[in-house]
Each structure stands twice: as structure tokens, then as C-alpha cells.
Amino acid sequence: MTGFPEVHVPAMTSAGLPLVLLHGGNVANWMWQPQLPALADRIVITPDLPGFGERVREDWHGLDAIADDVVARVTDHGVDGPFDLAGLSLGGVLALRVLARHPDRVRSALLSGAPLEPASVGVRLICRLQLAFWQTAWFWRAQAAAFGIPHDSRALYVAHGMSVRRETASAMNAEVFAGGVPADLRRYSGPLLAIAGEKEPAVVRNSLRAIAHAAPQAQLRLAPKMHHIWNIEDTDLFNEVLRCWLNGTTDPRLVPVSRA
């Protein structure tokens, strides 16, 4: 839809492993554009997921199949060894599937805003109502405001949201709403940082502990004052958190979360 490339060649000689960024639901790989200037020393791969962006006409075949699709796509782009991984929202949920199914391919992982608790009846009813207004601009403008997306980024968000097929959204929601952490997540023993925005719904914040139960090495953090799509809401903070993690440290501005 936007022609935003999937492979971004570093402006300088690459000093680190390739980085794969997984976008959220109802957006596409263009959501990572604000991060690229801070990653000039990396090959960055920003795949469109099936059903979104340039692949909007493709069907949703389930999280496991799409996790396999991500790894195959990264390999097709010339990366056949380990890579660093980051995902936000749906991309965070999907990142866990990549870790569970392809643990040998990921050196480190950062995920944010992954809803892993089963959705309540109320949430399911609201989403059914949303599907009725799926291709109306006012619905997407309201979504943009609720997620704290800056005004200068809302037009693209609205246009892309209206391009996503209802069938894709319905299938994606059904699977994500079921909740749960992949049973094989324990196969991944590498560094893992799980984040939620401090202003995100409780279902997202509470999901951090579910990750810790399946991946004891996971670090759990809150991003202070942030909503869901905080890579756009506060680009500088997100980029600095990501850079710290890629360099082997955790940004001290993130708030630790109890594992209990």
C-alpha cells in the first residue's frame, strides 16, 4: 500500500547483527520509519505481515504459520543466521511465536504491548461493534486518538486501517483474544525484555507476568507515561530504549515490574 521497503541497508559498515522489527495489527511496516535513523549501523528488516501493507490481500493463516513466514522471509532477504528481534502489539505476540518455534535464530528479543490474557466478553463485544464500522474514517480517527498517535501520523494510520480486510481483522482478533503464551517459549533462553506502556490497559500490563512464567530470564518493565504505540508517541524514548537493549543494557528510565 505504501511502498515502504522491507530491507534497510545500513548507512555505515554494519557492526551488529541484523534487526527484525515486527509491526502491530492494523498498521504495517511503515510504523517503524521513525526508528531507522537510530539504527544506521544495522541491517534492519521490517516485514509486512500477511494481510497488511503490501500484503493486504493475503489471508491470515494463524500466528504459528506467520511466525514461520517471518523467519522464511528474513532468510529470503539474505539473513540465514541469528538476528535481534523486536515487536510491538501484534508484533510482540508474534515475536513470542518466533522465539518458541525458531529459538536458534534469535539472539535477543524486545517486545512491547503484547496482550496475552484472554479477552473479556466486553472486549469481544466492542470489537464486534468495531468491525461493523471497519471501513469508516471516523472509526480509525477515534482509534488513532485512543492510542495516542501524534496528529501528523494519523492520516496514514486511517488510510491503512481502512485498507485491511474485515476477514483479516476478524481472524486475527479471534486468535489474539484467545490469549496464552506459546508452550514452547521455554526453548528460547536468550535475552528477553518485555515492556508495557504505563498507560496501557491492565490486560496488557498483566500479560508481562505471563511471559515471565514461561521465560524466567525475561526482564519486565513499564515505559513511563506511554500508551500502546509509543514508538511513535515518543520516538526518542523508544529509540533510546531499543539502542540500550541492542547494546546489552536496559534503559534505567523503564520501571521494573514485580514478577509476583
N, C-alpha and C positions, 0 to 999 in steps of 0.2 A: 504493500500500500504506500509506503513512504520511500522505498528505495534505500533505506539506511543499511549500510553494508554489515555483514556478519563478521568479517575478519578485519582487524585494525592493526596494521603493521606499526611497530614502534618507531618513534622519531629518532631514536638513538639505538646503538647496539644493545640488544636485549640482554639484561643482566639477571633476569628472573625467569621462572617457569611461565608458560602461557597461563593466562587467566580466563576462565569461562564465567560469564555473567548470565544468569537466568532471570528473565523478566517476569513480572506479575501477570495476573489474569486481567483480561480486558485492556491490556496495553500491548506493546510489542518491544522489539529490541531497541527501538529508538529511546526508550526510557533511560538507557544508560549513557546517552550522549554527554550529560554533564560530568560523567566520571572520566571520560577519555583523556582530557588534558592532564589529569593527575596520574596517568598510567603510561606515560610516554616511554618508559623503559621496558614495556611488556608487549608481547603479542596478546591482544585481547580478542576473544571470540564471543560474540553476542548473538547466539542463535535465535531466530524466530521459532517459537513453539508451534506445533501443528494447530491450525485454527486461528492463528493470529498473524498480524503483519502481512508479509509477502506470502504467507502460507494460510491465509484466512479461509480459503476454500477447502482446505484439508480437514478430514474428520478427526475428532478426538477419540483416540484408541485406548485411553487409560494411562494412569500415572506410570505404571511399570514399563509399558511399551514406549512411552515418551521419554522416560529416563534412558532407555536403550537407544532411542532415536538421537538423544543429545550426544551420547558418547560416540555413536556412529558418525554423527555429523562433524564432531570435533576431529575425529580420526580422518574423515574425508578432507578436512581442511589442513591436513598435514601434521597434526599433533597425535602421534601414536604412543606417547609416553605419558607420565603423570602431569597433572595440571592443578593449579589452585582453582577453587570454585566458590562462587558467591551467588546467592539467590534471595529475592525479596518477594514476600507474599506467596503466590502460587509458585514462584521460583524457589522459595525456601522449602515449601512442601516437596517440590520435585527434587531439590538438592538432596534431601534425605533419601529418596529412592535411588538416586545415583550412588550415594555412599553405600547403601545396602547392597546394590546389585553389582557395582563396579568399584569396590573399595581400593583395589590396587591402582586405579587410575587417578586418585585424588590425593594430593599431598596435604592440603589444608582446606578447610571449608568455613565460610561465614554465611549465616542465614539470618534473615530478619522477617518478622511479621508472619510466621507460619502458623495458621490456625490448625490445631491438631486434636482439639476436643470435639466430640460430636455436636453438630449444630442443634440448637434448641428448636422446639416446634415453632416458636415465634419467629426465629430467624428464617426457617424454611418457608413460612407463610409470607414473610416480607419479600423473599426472593422470588416466590411465585408471582407476587404482585408486580415486582420489578420487571419480570420477563414480559408482562403484558405491555409495558411501556418501553421495551428494549430499544426500539429504533426511533425514539423521540429525543430531540436535542435537550429539552429541559431536564429530562431524567439524568442525562450524562453531565449536564452542568451542575445539578444538585450533587451528584456523586463526587465531582471534582472539588466542590466546596467542602463536602463532608470529609474528604481525605486530606484537606489542607494543601491541595495542589496550587502553586502560585498562578496568578492570573495570566501571566504571559505563556503558560504551558497548557492552559485549559482548552484552547481551540483544537489542538492536535488530539488531546485526550478524548474530547467529544466526538471528533470525526472518526477516530479509530474505533471507539466504543460502538458507534452506530454501524460499523462495518462487520463486527463479529456476529456470526450467525446465532440465532436463539438455540439451535440444536447443540452448538458447541458449548454455549454457556450452561445449558441445562445438564449436559453430560458431565462437564467439569464440576459444577456445583454439587451434583449428586455424589460424586466421588470424594470431593474435598469435605463435604458436610458429614460424611460417614466418620471422619476423624481417624485417629490412630497413627502410631509410629510404625514404620516398617519393621517386621520381626527380625530381619537380618541386619539391622543397623549396627549391632554389636560386632559385625565383621569389620567395620571401619574403626581403626584405633588411632587415627591421626588427629591433629589439632582441629578443634571444632568450637566455634564461637557462635552462640545462639542469642539473638537480640530481639527485643520488642520495643516499640516506641512507648514512652511513658504514658502517652495519651491514647494508646490503642485500647480497644475493648478488652474486657477481662478474659475472654476466651483465647485471645492471642497471648496475653501476658501469662496466663496459667499454663499455656502449652509449653513454656520453657522447661517446666519441671518434667513433663513427659519425655522431652528429649534427654534430660539428664538421667532418667531412669534407664533408658536404653543405651546411652552413650556416657558412661561415668566420667570420661575425660572432658566432657563439654563444659565450657565456661558460659555462665548465664548472666546476661546484662540487660539493663534498660537504657535506652537512649533518651536523655533528659529532655522534656518538653516536646518530644517528637510525636507526630501522628504516624500513619501507616506508610505512606510513600515518601519517606524522609530523605531519600537520595536526591529528590527534587526540592523538598521543603527546606532543607538546609544542606545544600550541596557541599559546602566546605567541611561541615562536621562529618558527613558521611564519607567524603573522600579521605579525610584525615584518619578516621576510624579504620577504613579499609587499608590505607597505606600502613598504619601501625601493625595491623594483623598480618599483612603480607611480609612485613619486616620482622615478624616473630614476637611482637608485643601486643598488649591490649591497651587501648586508649584509656587513660585514667579518668576521663570525664564520664565514661559509661558507669552506670550504677550497678553494683553487684546484686544478684538476686539469690535469696535463700533457696537451697535445694530441698528443704523440708516441705 
